[in-house]
Each structure stands twice: as C-alpha cells, then as structure tokens.
Amino acid sequence: MVARKTDTKRRIVEAANKLFYMAGIRATSVDAIAEKAGITKRTLYYHFQSKDDLIAAYLNTRDQVNLHTYQKWFDGQEGEVTDKIRAVFDGISKATSHPKWRGCGFQRTEGELANKPGHPAIKVASSHKKNVEQWLAGEFHRYNLANAEVTARHVLLLLEGALSTMLVHHDPAYVREAGNAAALLVGCDLRAGEGA
C-alpha cells in the first residue's frame, strides 16, 4: 500500500513537472495534472493539500538535479578552477540552446509568484539558489580562493543573469560571455589567494 501511494505521488509530481515547466504554473490546471498523471483530481488532493504545495514539490524535484548537473560539468572539466567554472557556463549554454528549453524553472516560477513572497515555492527557489551559491563557495575554498563566498555570490549573479538573458535573446553567446566574466572573477580571486 505504501509503495502504491509513493508511486502515485511520484506520478503526480512528474506530471506537474512536465506541465508546469512547459506551460507555466498559472496556465496549468490541477485537472490537467491529474489527467496527465492518470488519476482523479480527488486523488491528487489526497496527496497534495493544494496546488501551492504541488508547485513547491515541483521545484523541490529540480533542486538536486540542477545542482548535480552543475557539479558534473565542473568536475568533468580538466584544468584550473577557471576552466571548471567556464565549463559550467558552457554546459548551460548548450542546455539553454535546446528547443525544449523554456527557461530556468525556478526563475519562471518566482516571476509568476512575485506578488506572493510567502509562497512555499518561493522558499524552495530561494533555498535552491542558496544551495548553488554554497556549492560554489565550497569549491572555491577547495581551490584556495581568497574571497570564496563573495566570488561565489558574484558567479551566481552572472549565472542567474545568463539564464534570464537567454529568455530574452535566445543567444548562447550571452551565456558564454557570462562564463568568461565568471572565469575572470575566479582567476583574480585565485591570484589574490596565492599572494596571501
């Protein structure tokens, strides 16, 4: 019984993930999610008290996936930390060039919920961005950057700006240039750490 309950909940979140990402959270009805999951609306509400809870669950599923993808690009790149951070932006450049890319799910959800700062999904999105920043800071500490936390925040701002700009221009050159700027920042901080 527990396995079936878990499977149903997983199917609901998978359906929500696809529909919310492709069409947006406001444009996607609970009825559409229930239909895609192959369940009744009543069953959906058995697992999630509200659409708001389902939106938060949708973003929760994206948190570790996105973070692991960034880590994979970073760890998979040979060379200096500057090469590794540029590889993250190169990976984003390729991902954002895919025809099914509709933007950063976190940014889009935050935009749709801008008038609801206490919404549970806003808290999940904020937590995700903090997770990315903390991961960057940890890597930068490992490479002995002088100001790892500050540089991590600057790189996160470049990353967020690159994702946002792709929604407007659909030109991966902007992401690559943000990657070059991030590599410059990281390189300057690395040299400062070596001089200490």
N, C-alpha and C positions, 0 to 999 in steps of 0.2 A: 504494500500500500504506500509506504514512504517513497519507494523508488518511482512509482507511478506519479505521485504528487510532485516529486522533484522533476521528473521528465516533463510533466505538463507545464510547470513553471518555466523550465528552460525553453520549451517551445514558444511560450508567450513572449519571453524576453527576446528570443531570436527573431520572432515576427516583428516585434516592436523595433528592434534594432534596424532591420531592413527598411521598414516603412518610415520610421522617424528620420532615418538618415537620408533616404531618397526624397521624401516629400516635405519633411519638417514636422515638428511636433503639433503645431496648431492645425495643420491641414490633415493630420492623420487622426481618424476617429478610433475610439475604443472598439466599435463594431468592426472596423476594417482589420484591426489587430486580431480580434477574436476569430474572424473568418480566416485570416492567413494562418493562424495557429491551429485551425481545425477544431475549435471549441466554441462554447456558447459564451455570451457576454457575462452571464451569471458565473460561469466557471472562472473567467478572467478576474472578476471581482472577488471571488473566493480566495484567489492567490495574491491579489493586489487591492488594497483598500480604495485606491483612487488612481486616476490617470497620472497624477503628480508622482505617486510612488513608482509607477511604471517608468516614467521619464527618468527618474533618479536611477532606477535599476538598469535602464538602457545605458546611461553614461557610465555606471559602475562597471559594466562589461567591457567598456572600451579603455578603461584606465590602464590596466596591466598590459593589455595587448599593445597599446600605443607605446608605453614605456619600454616594453621588451623589444619592440621594433627599433626604437632609437638605440637601445643598448646593443642590439645585433649589428646595426650599421656602424656604431662606434667601435665595438670590439673586433669586428671583421676587417677593419682597415689597418693595414700595416703603417708603420712610420711614427711620426711625432704626434703629440696630442692635437696639434693644429690640423694635421691631416685627418685625424679621427673626428674632430668636430666638423670639419668640412664634409666628411663622408655622411654625417647625419643630414646635413642640408642637401647633399646630392641625392640621398635617399628620398627626402621629402620632395625634391624637385621631380624625381621620377614618379613618385606616388601621386602627386598633385596633377601630373600630366595625363593620368589615366582618364578615359572618357567617363567612367562611373564616379569619379571623384566629385563630391558635392561640397567640399569644404571641410573644415575641422568641425566634427560633430559637437565638440564642447563649445566652440565659439558660436556656432549657429544656434545652439540651444540657449546659451547665455543671451544672445541677441533677441531671441523670441521671448525670453523671460525677463528682459531688462527692467520691466516695471514690477517685478516680484522678487526683490532682493533676498527674501527669506525662504524662497522656494528650495525644497530639498535638492533639486538638480543643480542649482547654483552652488550649493555647498559641495556637491560631488565634483563639479567642474573646477572649483577653486582648489579642492584637495588634489585633483589630478595635476593641475599646473604647478602646485607646490611640490608634488612628487617628482615631476620632471626637473624642477629647479634644484631640489635636494640631491637628485641623482647626479646632475651636472656638477654641483658643488663637491660631491664625494669624489667624482672622477678628477676634478681639478685639484683637490687636496692630494690625491694619489700621485699626481704629476708635479706636485710642489709649486703650484701657482701661488703667488704672494697674497692675492686677494680673491681666493676661490669663491667665496659666497657672492661678492659683488660681481665678479666676472660671470658667474652662473646666472645671476639675475639679468645682466646685460645680454647674454646669449639667449636666454629665454625670451626677452623682449624682441630680439631680432627674429627668433623662430616664430613667435606669435605674429609679428608684423609680416613676415614672409607668407604665412598661411592666409592671413587676411588679404594681403595684396593679390594673391593668386585668385581669390574670389572675384576681384575686380578686373584684373588684366588677363588672367589665364596664360601668363607668360612665365615659364620656369626660369628665365634669366633673372627675374627678381629674387627668386629663392637662392639661386647660385650666388648672386651678389651679396645677399644677406649672409651666406656661408663664408664668403671671402671676408666680409666685415667681422664675422664671429672669429674666424681664424686669426685675423689681425689682433683683435682684442686678447684672445687667448695667448698669442705669441708675445705680446707686450707684457702680459701678466707673468708669463713663464720666465721671461728675461729678468723681470723685477724680482722674482723668487730666486733665481740663480745668483743674482747680485747681492742677496741678503746675507 
